[in-house]
Protein backbone atom coordinates (compact mmCIF):
# COMPACT_ATOMS: atom_id res chain seq x y z
CA UNK A 1 0.00 0.00 0.00
CA UNK A 2 2.78 2.39 0.93
CA UNK A 3 4.60 1.45 -2.27
CA UNK A 4 1.48 2.22 -4.33
CA UNK A 5 0.99 5.56 -2.61
CA UNK A 6 4.65 6.40 -3.16
CA UNK A 7 4.40 5.46 -6.84
CA UNK A 8 1.28 7.62 -7.28
CA UNK A 9 2.99 10.52 -5.52
CA UNK A 10 6.05 10.14 -7.75
CA UNK A 11 3.92 10.09 -10.90
CA UNK A 12 2.01 13.18 -9.77
CA UNK A 13 5.25 14.97 -8.94
CA UNK A 14 6.79 14.13 -12.31
CA UNK A 15 3.60 15.12 -14.11
CA UNK A 16 3.51 18.47 -12.30
CA UNK A 17 7.19 19.03 -12.98
CA UNK A 18 6.72 18.26 -16.69
CA UNK A 19 3.70 20.54 -16.98
CA UNK A 20 5.69 23.45 -15.58
CA UNK A 21 8.40 23.19 -18.19
CA UNK A 22 6.55 21.80 -21.19
CA UNK A 23 3.94 23.31 -23.47
CA UNK A 24 6.15 25.91 -25.08
CA UNK A 25 3.27 26.38 -27.48
CA UNK A 26 1.50 27.54 -24.36
CA UNK A 27 -1.81 28.45 -25.97
CA UNK A 28 -3.01 27.62 -29.47
CA UNK A 29 -6.44 28.85 -30.58
CA UNK A 30 -5.54 28.98 -34.28
CA UNK A 31 -3.23 26.36 -35.75
CA UNK A 32 -4.04 22.97 -34.14
CA UNK A 33 -1.28 21.34 -36.15
CA UNK A 34 0.66 18.56 -34.35
CA UNK A 35 3.73 19.12 -36.54
CA UNK A 36 3.81 22.84 -35.69
CA UNK A 37 3.37 22.09 -32.00
CA UNK A 38 6.13 19.47 -32.09
CA UNK A 39 8.62 21.89 -33.67
CA UNK A 40 7.90 24.59 -31.08
CA UNK A 41 8.14 22.08 -28.22
CA UNK A 42 11.41 20.67 -29.54
CA UNK A 43 13.13 24.04 -29.88
CA UNK A 44 11.64 25.46 -26.67
CA UNK A 45 12.60 22.41 -24.65
CA UNK A 46 16.21 22.48 -25.83
CA UNK A 47 16.49 26.20 -25.15
CA UNK A 48 15.19 25.71 -21.60
CA UNK A 49 17.46 22.73 -20.90
CA UNK A 50 20.55 24.67 -21.98
CA UNK A 51 19.74 28.16 -20.65
CA UNK A 52 17.01 27.82 -18.02
CA UNK A 53 14.89 30.28 -20.04
CA UNK A 54 11.35 29.38 -21.08
CA UNK A 55 10.31 30.81 -24.44
CA UNK A 56 6.57 30.37 -24.83
CA UNK A 57 4.36 31.03 -27.83
CA UNK A 58 0.73 32.12 -27.57
CA UNK A 59 -1.48 31.94 -30.67
CA UNK A 60 -4.75 33.68 -29.82
CA UNK A 61 -7.92 34.07 -31.81
CA UNK A 62 -8.67 37.28 -29.92
CA UNK A 63 -7.60 38.98 -26.70
CA UNK A 64 -10.01 38.63 -23.75
CA UNK A 65 -12.62 41.38 -23.76
CA UNK A 66 -11.42 44.57 -22.16
CA UNK A 67 -7.73 43.61 -21.99
CA UNK A 68 -4.87 44.99 -24.01
CA UNK A 69 -1.96 42.82 -25.15
CA UNK A 70 0.52 43.78 -22.42
CA UNK A 71 -2.02 43.39 -19.59
CA UNK A 72 -2.89 39.92 -20.85
CA UNK A 73 0.76 38.94 -21.18
CA UNK A 74 1.54 40.12 -17.66
CA UNK A 75 -1.33 38.00 -16.37
CA UNK A 76 0.07 34.93 -18.14
CA UNK A 77 3.62 35.64 -16.99
CA UNK A 78 2.47 35.71 -13.38
CA UNK A 79 1.94 31.94 -13.66
CA UNK A 80 5.65 31.26 -14.11
CA UNK A 81 8.48 31.42 -11.59
CA UNK A 82 11.37 30.72 -13.95
CA UNK A 83 12.72 33.29 -16.44
CA UNK A 84 10.05 33.36 -19.16
CA UNK A 85 9.60 35.17 -22.47
CA UNK A 86 6.23 35.30 -24.19
CA UNK A 87 5.79 35.72 -27.93
CA UNK A 88 2.10 36.51 -28.43
CA UNK A 89 -0.02 36.82 -31.55
CA UNK A 90 -3.70 37.77 -31.65
CA UNK A 91 -5.39 37.23 -35.00
CA UNK A 92 -8.50 39.41 -34.62
CA UNK A 93 -6.57 42.20 -32.90
CA UNK A 94 -3.78 41.96 -35.51
CA UNK A 95 -1.17 42.38 -32.79
CA UNK A 96 2.18 40.78 -32.04
CA UNK A 97 4.27 41.37 -28.93
CA UNK A 98 7.18 40.03 -26.91
CA UNK A 99 7.22 40.37 -23.12
CA UNK A 100 9.58 38.96 -20.49
CA UNK A 101 9.13 38.59 -16.75
CA UNK A 102 12.72 39.67 -16.03
CA UNK A 103 14.17 42.87 -17.50
CA UNK A 104 17.61 41.26 -17.90
CA UNK A 105 16.17 38.90 -20.53
CA UNK A 106 15.78 41.78 -23.00
CA UNK A 107 19.56 42.00 -23.26
CA UNK A 108 19.59 38.54 -24.83
CA UNK A 109 17.51 39.40 -27.91
CA UNK A 110 16.64 42.43 -30.02
CA UNK A 111 12.92 42.98 -29.59
CA UNK A 112 12.83 46.03 -31.88
CA UNK A 113 14.55 44.15 -34.71
CA UNK A 114 12.38 41.05 -34.41
CA UNK A 115 9.15 43.09 -34.42
CA UNK A 116 10.26 45.50 -37.13
CA UNK A 117 7.76 45.71 -40.01
CA UNK A 118 10.73 46.06 -42.36
CA UNK A 119 12.75 43.09 -43.57
CA UNK A 120 15.90 44.58 -45.11
CA UNK A 121 18.18 47.65 -44.90
CA UNK A 122 17.40 48.63 -48.50
CA UNK A 123 13.68 48.53 -47.78
CA UNK A 124 14.29 50.61 -44.63
CA UNK A 125 16.27 53.16 -46.65
CA UNK A 126 13.47 53.69 -49.16
CA UNK A 127 10.86 53.95 -46.40
CA UNK A 128 13.02 56.53 -44.61
CA UNK A 129 13.50 58.39 -47.88
CA UNK A 130 9.77 58.68 -48.51
CA UNK A 131 8.39 59.08 -44.99
CA UNK A 132 10.99 60.85 -42.82
CA UNK A 133 10.38 64.53 -42.06
CA UNK A 134 13.75 65.21 -40.42
CA UNK A 135 17.27 63.86 -40.32
CA UNK A 136 16.61 62.24 -36.95
CA UNK A 137 13.53 60.43 -38.21
CA UNK A 138 15.48 59.39 -41.32
CA UNK A 139 18.18 57.82 -39.15
CA UNK A 140 15.58 56.07 -37.02
CA UNK A 141 13.57 54.70 -39.94
CA UNK A 142 16.61 53.67 -41.98
CA UNK A 143 18.07 51.84 -39.00
CA UNK A 144 14.91 49.87 -38.20
CA UNK A 145 14.90 46.60 -40.14
CA UNK A 146 15.46 42.86 -39.82
CA UNK A 147 11.88 41.96 -38.88
CA UNK A 148 11.24 38.22 -38.93
CA UNK A 149 7.50 38.22 -38.15
CA UNK A 150 5.53 41.22 -39.38
CA UNK A 151 6.90 41.30 -42.97
CA UNK A 152 5.50 37.78 -43.41
CA UNK A 153 2.24 38.51 -41.61
CA UNK A 154 1.73 41.51 -43.88
CA UNK A 155 1.80 39.39 -47.03
CA UNK A 156 -1.54 38.77 -48.72
CA UNK A 157 -2.83 35.22 -48.50
CA UNK A 158 -5.92 33.32 -49.52
CA UNK A 159 -8.29 32.15 -46.81
CA UNK A 160 -6.96 28.62 -47.15
CA UNK A 161 -3.38 29.87 -46.70
CA UNK A 162 -3.88 31.99 -43.58
CA UNK A 163 -3.00 29.32 -41.03
CA UNK A 164 0.17 28.53 -42.94
CA UNK A 165 1.09 32.22 -42.95
CA UNK A 166 0.42 32.56 -39.22
CA UNK A 167 2.35 29.45 -38.23
CA UNK A 168 5.26 30.23 -40.56
CA UNK A 169 5.68 33.84 -39.46
CA UNK A 170 5.32 33.13 -35.75
CA UNK A 171 7.70 30.17 -35.79
CA UNK A 172 10.11 32.35 -37.75
CA UNK A 173 10.03 34.87 -34.90
CA UNK A 174 10.12 32.18 -32.22
CA UNK A 175 13.25 30.68 -33.76
CA UNK A 176 14.83 34.11 -34.14
CA UNK A 177 14.40 34.84 -30.41
CA UNK A 178 15.72 31.38 -29.44
CA UNK A 179 18.76 31.68 -31.69
CA UNK A 180 19.62 35.17 -30.45
CA UNK A 181 19.42 33.96 -26.83
CA UNK A 182 21.62 30.98 -27.65
CA UNK A 183 24.19 33.19 -29.40
CA UNK A 184 24.34 35.57 -26.44
CA UNK A 185 24.67 32.64 -24.04
CA UNK A 186 27.40 31.06 -26.15
CA UNK A 187 25.56 27.80 -26.74
CA UNK A 188 24.54 25.82 -29.81
CA UNK A 189 20.95 24.72 -30.37
CA UNK A 190 20.80 21.43 -32.23
CA UNK A 191 17.20 22.21 -33.21
CA UNK A 192 17.95 25.75 -34.39
CA UNK A 193 16.41 26.66 -37.71
CA UNK A 194 19.47 28.65 -38.76
CA UNK A 195 19.55 30.18 -42.21
CA UNK A 196 16.60 28.16 -43.48
CA UNK A 197 14.15 30.42 -41.65
CA UNK A 198 15.51 33.35 -43.66
CA UNK A 199 14.20 31.96 -46.98
CA UNK A 200 10.71 33.38 -46.54
CA UNK A 201 12.17 36.77 -45.58
CA UNK A 202 14.30 36.60 -48.72
CA UNK A 203 11.12 36.19 -50.78
CA UNK A 204 9.66 39.26 -49.08
CA UNK A 205 12.79 41.23 -49.99
CA UNK A 206 12.63 40.12 -53.64
CA UNK A 207 8.97 41.14 -53.87
CA UNK A 208 9.72 44.52 -52.31
CA UNK A 209 12.73 45.21 -54.52
CA UNK A 210 10.71 44.18 -57.56
CA UNK A 211 7.99 46.64 -56.58
CA UNK A 212 10.53 49.44 -56.10
CA UNK A 213 12.20 48.77 -59.44
CA UNK A 214 8.84 48.64 -61.17
CA UNK A 215 7.78 51.91 -59.55
CA UNK A 216 11.02 53.58 -60.62
CA UNK A 217 10.57 52.23 -64.14
CA UNK A 218 7.01 53.59 -64.36
CA UNK A 219 8.13 56.92 -62.94
CA UNK A 220 11.01 57.21 -65.43
CA UNK A 221 8.77 56.19 -68.32
CA UNK A 222 6.21 58.83 -67.33
CA UNK A 223 8.88 61.52 -67.07
CA UNK A 224 10.23 60.65 -70.52
CA UNK A 225 6.73 60.71 -71.97
CA UNK A 226 5.98 64.10 -70.41
CA UNK A 227 9.26 65.51 -71.71
CA UNK A 228 8.48 64.34 -75.23
CA UNK A 229 5.01 65.81 -74.99
CA UNK A 230 6.47 69.18 -73.95
CA UNK A 231 9.02 69.07 -76.79
CA UNK A 232 6.32 68.54 -79.43
CA UNK A 233 4.31 71.56 -78.27
C-alpha positions as semicolon CSV with decimal commas, in nm:
position;residue;x (nm);y (nm);z (nm)
1;X;0,000;0,000;0,000
2;X;0,278;0,239;0,093
3;X;0,460;0,145;-0,227
4;X;0,148;0,222;-0,433
5;X;0,099;0,556;-0,261
6;X;0,465;0,640;-0,316
7;X;0,440;0,546;-0,684
8;X;0,128;0,762;-0,728
9;X;0,299;1,052;-0,552
10;X;0,605;1,014;-0,775
11;X;0,392;1,009;-1,090
12;X;0,201;1,318;-0,977
13;X;0,525;1,497;-0,894
14;X;0,679;1,413;-1,231
15;X;0,360;1,512;-1,411
16;X;0,351;1,847;-1,230
17;X;0,719;1,903;-1,298
18;X;0,672;1,826;-1,669
19;X;0,370;2,054;-1,698
20;X;0,569;2,345;-1,558
21;X;0,840;2,319;-1,819
22;X;0,655;2,180;-2,119
23;X;0,394;2,331;-2,347
24;X;0,615;2,591;-2,508
25;X;0,327;2,638;-2,748
26;X;0,150;2,754;-2,436
27;X;-0,181;2,845;-2,597
28;X;-0,301;2,762;-2,947
29;X;-0,644;2,885;-3,058
30;X;-0,554;2,898;-3,428
31;X;-0,323;2,636;-3,575
32;X;-0,404;2,297;-3,414
33;X;-0,128;2,134;-3,615
34;X;0,066;1,856;-3,435
35;X;0,373;1,912;-3,654
36;X;0,381;2,284;-3,569
37;X;0,337;2,209;-3,200
38;X;0,613;1,947;-3,209
39;X;0,862;2,189;-3,367
40;X;0,790;2,459;-3,108
41;X;0,814;2,208;-2,822
42;X;1,141;2,067;-2,954
43;X;1,313;2,404;-2,988
44;X;1,164;2,546;-2,667
45;X;1,260;2,241;-2,465
46;X;1,621;2,248;-2,583
47;X;1,649;2,620;-2,515
48;X;1,519;2,571;-2,160
49;X;1,746;2,273;-2,090
50;X;2,055;2,467;-2,198
51;X;1,974;2,816;-2,065
52;X;1,701;2,782;-1,802
53;X;1,489;3,028;-2,004
54;X;1,135;2,938;-2,108
55;X;1,031;3,081;-2,444
56;X;0,657;3,037;-2,483
57;X;0,436;3,103;-2,783
58;X;0,073;3,212;-2,757
59;X;-0,148;3,194;-3,067
60;X;-0,475;3,368;-2,982
61;X;-0,792;3,407;-3,181
62;X;-0,867;3,728;-2,992
63;X;-0,760;3,898;-2,670
64;X;-1,001;3,863;-2,375
65;X;-1,262;4,138;-2,376
66;X;-1,142;4,457;-2,216
67;X;-0,773;4,361;-2,199
68;X;-0,487;4,499;-2,401
69;X;-0,196;4,282;-2,515
70;X;0,052;4,378;-2,242
71;X;-0,202;4,339;-1,959
72;X;-0,289;3,992;-2,085
73;X;0,076;3,894;-2,118
74;X;0,154;4,012;-1,766
75;X;-0,133;3,800;-1,637
76;X;0,007;3,493;-1,814
77;X;0,362;3,564;-1,699
78;X;0,247;3,571;-1,338
79;X;0,194;3,194;-1,366
80;X;0,565;3,126;-1,411
81;X;0,848;3,142;-1,159
82;X;1,137;3,072;-1,395
83;X;1,272;3,329;-1,644
84;X;1,005;3,336;-1,916
85;X;0,960;3,517;-2,247
86;X;0,623;3,530;-2,419
87;X;0,579;3,572;-2,793
88;X;0,210;3,651;-2,843
89;X;-0,002;3,682;-3,155
90;X;-0,370;3,777;-3,165
91;X;-0,539;3,723;-3,500
92;X;-0,850;3,941;-3,462
93;X;-0,657;4,220;-3,290
94;X;-0,378;4,196;-3,551
95;X;-0,117;4,238;-3,279
96;X;0,218;4,078;-3,204
97;X;0,427;4,137;-2,893
98;X;0,718;4,003;-2,691
99;X;0,722;4,037;-2,312
100;X;0,958;3,896;-2,049
101;X;0,913;3,859;-1,675
102;X;1,272;3,967;-1,603
103;X;1,417;4,287;-1,750
104;X;1,761;4,126;-1,790
105;X;1,617;3,890;-2,053
106;X;1,578;4,178;-2,300
107;X;1,956;4,200;-2,326
108;X;1,959;3,854;-2,483
109;X;1,751;3,940;-2,791
110;X;1,664;4,243;-3,002
111;X;1,292;4,298;-2,959
112;X;1,283;4,603;-3,188
113;X;1,455;4,415;-3,471
114;X;1,238;4,105;-3,441
115;X;0,915;4,309;-3,442
116;X;1,026;4,550;-3,713
117;X;0,776;4,571;-4,001
118;X;1,073;4,606;-4,236
119;X;1,275;4,309;-4,357
120;X;1,590;4,458;-4,511
121;X;1,818;4,765;-4,490
122;X;1,740;4,863;-4,850
123;X;1,368;4,853;-4,778
124;X;1,429;5,061;-4,463
125;X;1,627;5,316;-4,665
126;X;1,347;5,369;-4,916
127;X;1,086;5,395;-4,640
128;X;1,302;5,653;-4,461
129;X;1,350;5,839;-4,788
130;X;0,977;5,868;-4,851
131;X;0,839;5,908;-4,499
132;X;1,099;6,085;-4,282
133;X;1,038;6,453;-4,206
134;X;1,375;6,521;-4,042
135;X;1,727;6,386;-4,032
136;X;1,661;6,224;-3,695
137;X;1,353;6,043;-3,821
138;X;1,548;5,939;-4,132
139;X;1,818;5,782;-3,915
140;X;1,558;5,607;-3,702
141;X;1,357;5,470;-3,994
142;X;1,661;5,367;-4,198
143;X;1,807;5,184;-3,900
144;X;1,491;4,987;-3,820
145;X;1,490;4,660;-4,014
146;X;1,546;4,286;-3,982
147;X;1,188;4,196;-3,888
148;X;1,124;3,822;-3,893
149;X;0,750;3,822;-3,815
150;X;0,553;4,122;-3,938
151;X;0,690;4,130;-4,297
152;X;0,550;3,778;-4,341
153;X;0,224;3,851;-4,161
154;X;0,173;4,151;-4,388
155;X;0,180;3,939;-4,703
156;X;-0,154;3,877;-4,872
157;X;-0,283;3,522;-4,850
158;X;-0,592;3,332;-4,952
159;X;-0,829;3,215;-4,681
160;X;-0,696;2,862;-4,715
161;X;-0,338;2,987;-4,670
162;X;-0,388;3,199;-4,358
163;X;-0,300;2,932;-4,103
164;X;0,017;2,853;-4,294
165;X;0,109;3,222;-4,295
166;X;0,042;3,256;-3,922
167;X;0,235;2,945;-3,823
168;X;0,526;3,023;-4,056
169;X;0,568;3,384;-3,946
170;X;0,532;3,313;-3,575
171;X;0,770;3,017;-3,579
172;X;1,011;3,235;-3,775
173;X;1,003;3,487;-3,490
174;X;1,012;3,218;-3,222
175;X;1,325;3,068;-3,376
176;X;1,483;3,411;-3,414
177;X;1,440;3,484;-3,041
178;X;1,572;3,138;-2,944
179;X;1,876;3,168;-3,169
180;X;1,962;3,517;-3,045
181;X;1,942;3,396;-2,683
182;X;2,162;3,098;-2,765
183;X;2,419;3,319;-2,940
184;X;2,434;3,557;-2,644
185;X;2,467;3,264;-2,404
186;X;2,740;3,106;-2,615
187;X;2,556;2,780;-2,674
188;X;2,454;2,582;-2,981
189;X;2,095;2,472;-3,037
190;X;2,080;2,143;-3,223
191;X;1,720;2,221;-3,321
192;X;1,795;2,575;-3,439
193;X;1,641;2,666;-3,771
194;X;1,947;2,865;-3,876
195;X;1,955;3,018;-4,221
196;X;1,660;2,816;-4,348
197;X;1,415;3,042;-4,165
198;X;1,551;3,335;-4,366
199;X;1,420;3,196;-4,698
200;X;1,071;3,338;-4,654
201;X;1,217;3,677;-4,558
202;X;1,430;3,660;-4,872
203;X;1,112;3,619;-5,078
204;X;0,966;3,926;-4,908
205;X;1,279;4,123;-4,999
206;X;1,263;4,012;-5,364
207;X;0,897;4,114;-5,387
208;X;0,972;4,452;-5,231
209;X;1,273;4,521;-5,452
210;X;1,071;4,418;-5,756
211;X;0,799;4,664;-5,658
212;X;1,053;4,944;-5,610
213;X;1,220;4,877;-5,944
214;X;0,884;4,864;-6,117
215;X;0,778;5,191;-5,955
216;X;1,102;5,358;-6,062
217;X;1,057;5,223;-6,414
218;X;0,701;5,359;-6,436
219;X;0,813;5,692;-6,294
220;X;1,101;5,721;-6,543
221;X;0,877;5,619;-6,832
222;X;0,621;5,883;-6,733
223;X;0,888;6,152;-6,707
224;X;1,023;6,065;-7,052
225;X;0,673;6,071;-7,197
226;X;0,598;6,410;-7,041
227;X;0,926;6,551;-7,171
228;X;0,848;6,434;-7,523
229;X;0,501;6,581;-7,499
230;X;0,647;6,918;-7,395
231;X;0,902;6,907;-7,679
232;X;0,632;6,854;-7,943
233;X;0,431;7,156;-7,827
